[in-house]
Every structure is written in C-alpha cells, then in structure tokens.
Amino acid sequence: MENGPLNFYSGGVSLITGGASGIGLAFGKELARRGCHVILADLQKEVAEKEAKLIEAEGGKASSAFLDVRDSRAFEKLILELKETHGRIDTLFNNAGVVSGWEVKDDPIEDWNYIVDVNIKGVMNGTLACYKVMVEQGFGHIINTASVAGILPAPFVVSYGMTKHAVVGLSVSLRAQASRYGVRVSALCPGFIETPILEGGKYGRVGPKIVEKLKKRPLPLMALAPEALVKKALPQIEKNKGLIVEPLQMKILWWLYRLSPSFVLWLVGKLWKLINKKMNLKP
Ligand SMILES: NC(=O)c1ccc[n+]([C@@H]2O[C@H](COP(=O)([O-])OP(=O)(O)OC[C@H]3O[C@@H](n4cnc5c(N)ncnc54)[C@H](O)[C@@H]3O)[C@@H](O)[C@H]2O)c1
C-alpha cells in the first residue's frame, strides 16, 4: 500500500464519473498518458469499458466501472473497493452530468427532480463517500465539474443553472473546511465544450425539437474541444485553484457579472430573446 502525498499523475489513482464521454474521458486519457491509474465510471458501461481498454492498449493504466451517481450506496461501495484495491484515491472528478429544459413553463417536475438527482445529489454522493477516505489518508483532491451556468445566469437551462450553482456552493464551502485535513476541493466551470451534451446528452432531457434546432447552431458557441479544456484546466487544478473558469471569454463575462450584475442580466435577457428568434420559437 502506498501513502501520500497527492499524486496527480505517476503513481496516482483517479476516479472519474461520466468518464465514458466528453470532458470526463478527456481527463481520463490525459491523466493516464501522464502515468495515473484512471477509473472511468459511467452509466454507459460498455463505452467506459471500451475506452479503458483503448487507454490500456496505448500503455496507460485504466479500468472501468458501472456507476449511477444517483445511487449513494453504489458510489460508496465503489470508493471503498478502489481504496482497498489501490491503497489510495488521489483525485475524484465528480463530472457526470445531464442537461435539461428550455422553457420552464413546459418543464415537468420529473425533469427537475432528475437533474437535481444527477447533477447535485450525484456530486453530493461522491463527495460524502470519498471525502472521508481522503481525510483519513490525509490527502486528495475533489474536482467537481460545475459550469459557467454555476456562476452566471443561464436562461437557456434554468434547472441546470440551479444545479451547477449548488455544485459551486458545495465546492467553495467544503474547500475551506477540507484544507486543514490536506484535502483539496475545486470547482471547474467550463463554457461551451464540444461534447454530446451540447446536443442534449445521452441521458439529458431536452426536447427533440430543441435539440434539432440547436444542432444548427443559431449563435456561434465558440466551443472548445474537451482536450483543450483539459490542457487549460490541469495546471490550475495542480496549483489548487478553487474556481477554474475557461475559456477566456467566459472569464471576461464572469468578471463583468461581478462588476455589474445588472448589465450581464440585461445582456443574457437580450441573448435569450435573440436565440429564440433565430430558432423561430414563439413565446
Ligand atoms: N459540454 C459542455 O458544454 C459543458 C459545459 C459546462 C459544464 N459541463 C459539464 O461537464 C460534465 C461532463 O459533461 P460532458 O460535456 O462531457 O457531456 P457528456 O454527455 O459527453 O458526458 C456526460 C457523461 O455523464 C454520464 N452520466 C450521465 N448520467 C449519469 C449518471 N446518473 N451516473 C453516471 N454517469 C452518468 C453520461 O453517460 C456521459 O458519459 C457535466 O457535468 C456537464 O454538466 C459541460
């Protein structure tokens, strides 16, 4: 069994939820390339398995696990198994997430409960299970994938924005408590990243008509590739930044929001109207 200190790369062990696709997979590949053992945990069991095998075929250390982050017992069981097998957990990427909604007036309550269960309770389940283990071992870093929708108003995805604000809230508050145990907590707040979630996501709940219209990209999103996000985010995670906002245009918007909330609220209100007009969606 190995002991601390925290290893991001060589000798490290990293559990990544939502690791079968998009941002989670990009983190997995990069960490494995740098010598970390990555565990890709996802509802998409076969895809996670296939991706872990591909990482191994390229000389990396990887395994996969079926996990529904909504299941707190399964999450805890997985964490304890990993600790038992590897002797340590260096990083937990609470990254699995879904998107939901468009017009709140059309949203069923089931969709709101569902997004709360995955995006908030999923992060909560992972944190509660892994934080204890990290406190005990005296090191570890929990990286929660929030979103710019967690620090800015997001009228396009109101329920999603609510959940991501909660993830930021959990992260910054726990961060202050965790530091005296040698445990780090960060929230990652990406802007648009080119992944399946932009088209509704495998398990997302965005109406098919909206997804079809969004595919036509009514406004340029200036989306980053997930690999580019990982390259920008990893050095900041290593430096233990609390809130990581990428790319630059989103950092500027966030800065503007803190400077003048009313201006940014006015701006996103205009954007909401413009995008609906471009998509030909009547009120
Ligand atoms: N892509 C973007 O523009 C963007 C921007 C900001 C934040 N994010 C966040 O990044 C994270 C990753 O999303 P992505 O863009 O890579 O999308 P993605 O759809 O490619 O990946 C999400 C993964 O989560 C998995 N998942 C969904 N529900 C799950 C559950 N209950 N249990 C376990 N796994 C589950 C999916 O199977 C999928 O593999 C999400 O939290 C998302 O909200 C994405």
The ligand as an SDF file (V2000), in Angstrom:
LIG
                    3D

 44 48  0  0  0  0  0  0  0  0999 V2000
  -20.0380   20.3170  -22.7190 N   0  0  0  0  0  0  0  0  0  0  0  0
  -20.2710   21.4880  -22.2000 C   0  0  0  0  0  0  0  0  0  0  0  0
  -20.5020   22.4820  -22.9040 O   0  0  0  0  0  0  0  0  0  0  0  0
  -20.2170   21.6540  -20.6930 C   0  0  0  0  0  0  0  0  0  0  0  0
  -20.0530   22.9360  -20.1830 C   0  0  0  0  0  0  0  0  0  0  0  0
  -20.0150   23.1120  -18.8080 C   0  0  0  0  0  0  0  0  0  0  0  0
  -20.1170   22.0120  -17.9720 C   0  0  0  0  0  0  0  0  0  0  0  0
  -20.2840   20.7780  -18.4980 N   0  0  0  0  0  0  0  0  0  0  0  0
  -20.3930   19.6660  -17.5560 C   0  0  0  0  0  0  0  0  0  0  0  0
  -19.3640   18.7440  -17.8130 O   0  0  0  0  0  0  0  0  0  0  0  0
  -19.7460   17.4650  -17.3230 C   0  0  0  0  0  0  0  0  0  0  0  0
  -19.4500   16.4230  -18.3770 C   0  0  0  0  0  0  0  0  0  0  0  0
  -20.2940   16.6440  -19.4750 O   0  0  0  0  0  0  0  0  0  0  0  0
  -19.8370   16.4780  -20.9850 P   0  0  0  0  0  0  0  0  0  0  0  0
  -19.9490   17.7920  -21.6290 O   0  0  0  0  0  0  0  0  0  0  0  0
  -18.5720   15.7470  -21.0470 O   0  0  0  0  0  0  0  0  0  0  0  0
  -21.0630   15.6270  -21.5270 O   0  0  0  0  0  0  0  0  0  0  0  0
  -21.1700   14.1020  -21.9980 P   0  0  0  0  0  0  0  0  0  0  0  0
  -22.6050   13.8990  -22.2700 O   0  0  0  0  0  0  0  0  0  0  0  0
  -20.1870   13.8260  -23.0660 O   0  0  0  0  0  0  0  0  0  0  0  0
  -20.7290   13.2870  -20.6910 O   0  0  0  0  0  0  0  0  0  0  0  0
  -21.5540   13.1040  -19.5850 C   0  0  0  0  0  0  0  0  0  0  0  0
  -21.3450   11.6860  -19.0930 C   0  0  0  0  0  0  0  0  0  0  0  0
  -22.0780   11.5260  -17.8710 O   0  0  0  0  0  0  0  0  0  0  0  0
  -22.6440   10.2270  -17.8840 C   0  0  0  0  0  0  0  0  0  0  0  0
  -23.7920   10.1810  -16.9650 N   0  0  0  0  0  0  0  0  0  0  0  0
  -24.9900   10.7870  -17.0910 C   0  0  0  0  0  0  0  0  0  0  0  0
  -25.7760   10.4880  -16.0450 N   0  0  0  0  0  0  0  0  0  0  0  0
  -25.0650    9.6560  -15.2410 C   0  0  0  0  0  0  0  0  0  0  0  0
  -25.3320    9.0100  -14.0020 C   0  0  0  0  0  0  0  0  0  0  0  0
  -26.5130    9.1220  -13.3960 N   0  0  0  0  0  0  0  0  0  0  0  0
  -24.3600    8.2560  -13.4550 N   0  0  0  0  0  0  0  0  0  0  0  0
  -23.1660    8.1100  -14.0680 C   0  0  0  0  0  0  0  0  0  0  0  0
  -22.8500    8.6880  -15.2400 N   0  0  0  0  0  0  0  0  0  0  0  0
  -23.7980    9.4580  -15.8170 C   0  0  0  0  0  0  0  0  0  0  0  0
  -23.0550   10.0120  -19.3280 C   0  0  0  0  0  0  0  0  0  0  0  0
  -23.2330    8.6370  -19.6260 O   0  0  0  0  0  0  0  0  0  0  0  0
  -21.8800   10.6450  -20.0670 C   0  0  0  0  0  0  0  0  0  0  0  0
  -20.8880    9.6720  -20.3440 O   0  0  0  0  0  0  0  0  0  0  0  0
  -21.2110   17.5840  -16.9330 C   0  0  0  0  0  0  0  0  0  0  0  0
  -21.3380   17.7160  -15.5440 O   0  0  0  0  0  0  0  0  0  0  0  0
  -21.6540   18.8490  -17.6410 C   0  0  0  0  0  0  0  0  0  0  0  0
  -22.7320   19.4540  -16.9940 O   0  0  0  0  0  0  0  0  0  0  0  0
  -20.3320   20.5620  -19.8330 C   0  0  0  0  0  0  0  0  0  0  0  0
  1  2  1  0
  2  3  2  0
  2  4  1  0
  4  5  1  0
  4 44  2  0
  5  6  2  0
  6  7  1  0
  7  8  2  0
  8  9  1  0
  8 44  1  0
  9 10  1  0
  9 42  1  0
 10 11  1  0
 11 12  1  0
 11 40  1  0
 12 13  1  0
 13 14  1  0
 14 15  2  0
 14 16  1  0
 14 17  1  0
 17 18  1  0
 18 19  2  0
 18 20  1  0
 18 21  1  0
 21 22  1  0
 22 23  1  0
 23 24  1  0
 23 38  1  0
 24 25  1  0
 25 26  1  0
 25 36  1  0
 26 27  1  0
 26 35  1  0
 27 28  2  0
 28 29  1  0
 29 30  1  0
 29 35  2  0
 30 31  1  0
 30 32  2  0
 32 33  1  0
 33 34  2  0
 34 35  1  0
 36 37  1  0
 36 38  1  0
 38 39  1  0
 40 41  1  0
 40 42  1  0
 42 43  1  0
M  CHG  2   8   1  16  -1
M  END
$$$$
